Amino acid sequence: MGAVTGGQSRSRSATPDLSGAGGAYRPDPGSDWHLLAGALLAGPWLPGRADVFAHGERESMKAVRAALKTRLGDDDQLSLSGYWASGRTEDVFQSEERQPIGQI
């Protein structure tokens, strides 16, 4: 499986990295998370209602929410959650959920 970034192709394993906490998925730290929010703003949209359910890295979900609110004008059609935070242990991530930094 390859990913194209800036005209370059990066080879990636077809097997996900499950070395995260409790054997969970661990994202590639070199991933370009901001690209998803940019694509949501730039890409064409079909007419009609869009309901979005997305879970991912906390800061990427904040960017996705901001992009979707720009496109949709409201967030009543969104269900977004941060399941992890890059560079944080599970304990730190959980404690931050109750603070402004942890709000999506």
SULJO-V666332 format. One record per run of one state. SS is the DSSP state (2 for helix, 1 for strand, 0 for the rest). FROM is the first residue (numbers start at 1). LEN is the number of residues. If there is no record, write none. Layout:
{{SS,FROM,LEN} {SS,FROM,LEN}}
This chain:
{{0,1,1} {1,2,4} {0,6,2} {1,8,4} {0,12,9} {2,21,3} {0,24,10} {2,34,9} {0,43,9} {1,52,6} {2,58,15} {0,73,5} {1,78,7} {0,85,5} {2,90,7} {0,97,3} {2,100,3} {0,103,2}}
